[in-house]
Amino acid sequence: TIGRNIVEGTLPMAITITASQFFTAAVAAVDARGNPATLDGPPTWVVSDPALLALTVEADGSARVAAVGPTGNAQLTVSADADLGEGTRTLSGLLDVTVAPGEAVALTITPSVPQEQV
């Protein structure tokens, strides 16, 4: 618990994708006994580094997360209101995302500075 926010998730809370991949993330709420629960409104999705991850929120409340190109580490956060009344009780989830290099598709040649032959 952080302040009034409760951060929960199922381990592992991490994913690795290549610089040319994407994944879809969905959120489901459960009560203290693991039963499906209802949220008050759609979830809110945020990526920590838009230079690494592009985020598209879908109409069904899921999120499409795509690598932008550079490699590195970022986080995907989802928040939602669990209080079905006028109040607010925010639940949050966190997913660590590693963007790794993809498979090699080309080679480059880097020559040294030309030198005189002896």
C-alpha positions as CSV (number, residue, x, y, z in Angstrom):
1,T,0.0,0.0,0.0
2,I,1.3,3.4,-1.0
3,G,-0.8,6.2,0.6
4,R,-4.4,5.4,-0.4
5,N,-3.2,3.4,-3.4
6,I,-3.0,-0.4,-3.2
7,V,-0.5,-1.9,-5.6
8,E,-1.0,-5.5,-6.4
9,G,-0.3,-8.0,-9.1
10,T,0.6,-11.6,-9.9
11,L,4.3,-12.4,-10.0
12,P,6.2,-12.2,-12.2
13,M,5.2,-8.6,-13.0
14,A,7.7,-8.2,-15.9
15,I,7.9,-8.9,-19.7
16,T,10.7,-8.7,-22.3
17,I,9.9,-7.8,-25.9
18,T,12.2,-7.0,-28.8
19,A,12.5,-3.6,-30.3
20,S,10.0,-4.6,-33.1
21,Q,7.3,-6.3,-30.9
22,F,4.1,-5.3,-29.1
23,F,1.8,-6.9,-26.5
24,T,-1.7,-6.3,-25.3
25,A,-2.3,-5.8,-21.6
26,A,-5.7,-6.4,-19.9
27,V,-6.7,-5.7,-16.4
28,A,-9.1,-7.8,-14.2
29,A,-10.2,-6.9,-10.7
30,V,-10.8,-9.5,-8.0
31,D,-12.0,-9.3,-4.4
32,A,-10.1,-10.5,-1.3
33,R,-11.2,-14.1,-2.0
34,G,-10.2,-14.0,-5.7
35,N,-13.7,-13.6,-7.1
36,P,-14.2,-11.3,-10.1
37,A,-15.0,-7.8,-9.0
38,T,-16.3,-4.6,-10.7
39,L,-14.4,-1.4,-11.1
40,D,-15.9,2.1,-11.2
41,G,-15.1,3.2,-14.7
42,P,-12.3,2.3,-17.1
43,P,-8.7,1.9,-16.1
44,T,-6.0,4.5,-16.7
45,W,-2.8,3.3,-18.4
46,V,0.6,5.1,-18.4
47,V,4.0,4.2,-19.7
48,S,7.0,5.6,-17.8
49,D,9.1,6.3,-21.0
50,P,7.3,7.2,-24.2
51,A,10.6,7.1,-26.0
52,L,10.7,3.3,-25.5
53,L,7.0,2.4,-25.4
54,A,4.0,3.6,-27.4
55,L,0.7,3.2,-25.6
56,T,-2.7,2.8,-27.3
57,V,-5.7,2.4,-25.0
58,E,-8.4,0.2,-26.6
59,A,-12.2,0.7,-26.3
60,D,-12.5,-2.4,-24.1
61,G,-10.1,-0.9,-21.5
62,S,-7.1,-3.0,-22.6
63,A,-3.8,-1.4,-23.7
64,R,-1.6,-2.1,-26.7
65,V,2.0,-1.5,-25.8
66,A,4.5,-1.3,-28.7
67,A,8.3,-0.9,-28.7
68,V,9.3,2.4,-30.3
69,G,12.7,1.2,-31.4
70,P,15.4,2.0,-28.8
71,T,16.3,-0.7,-26.2
72,G,16.0,-0.2,-22.4
73,N,13.7,-0.5,-19.5
74,A,10.3,1.1,-18.8
75,Q,7.2,0.5,-16.7
76,L,3.5,0.1,-17.6
77,T,1.2,1.3,-14.9
78,V,-2.6,0.8,-14.7
79,S,-4.9,2.4,-12.1
80,A,-8.6,2.0,-11.5
81,D,-11.2,3.1,-9.0
82,A,-12.4,0.2,-6.8
83,D,-15.0,2.2,-4.9
84,L,-18.3,1.7,-6.6
85,G,-19.9,4.8,-4.9
86,E,-19.1,8.5,-4.9
87,G,-15.7,8.0,-3.2
88,T,-12.4,6.8,-4.7
89,R,-10.2,4.0,-3.8
90,T,-7.4,3.6,-6.3
91,L,-5.9,0.3,-7.1
92,S,-2.7,0.2,-9.2
93,G,-0.7,-2.4,-11.0
94,L,2.8,-2.3,-12.4
95,L,4.5,-4.2,-15.1
96,D,8.3,-3.9,-15.8
97,V,9.0,-3.9,-19.5
98,T,12.4,-4.6,-21.0
99,V,12.9,-3.8,-24.7
100,A,15.7,-5.9,-26.0
101,P,17.4,-6.0,-29.4
102,G,15.8,-8.1,-32.0
103,E,17.5,-10.7,-34.3
104,A,20.3,-9.3,-36.5
105,V,19.1,-8.4,-40.0
106,A,22.2,-6.7,-41.4
107,L,25.9,-6.3,-41.0
108,T,28.0,-3.1,-41.2
109,I,31.7,-2.8,-41.9
110,T,33.6,-0.2,-40.0
111,P,37.1,0.5,-41.6
112,S,40.0,2.0,-39.6
113,V,41.7,5.2,-40.6
114,P,43.9,4.4,-43.7
115,Q,47.6,4.0,-43.0
116,E,50.7,4.0,-45.2
117,Q,52.1,0.6,-45.9
118,V,55.7,0.1,-44.8
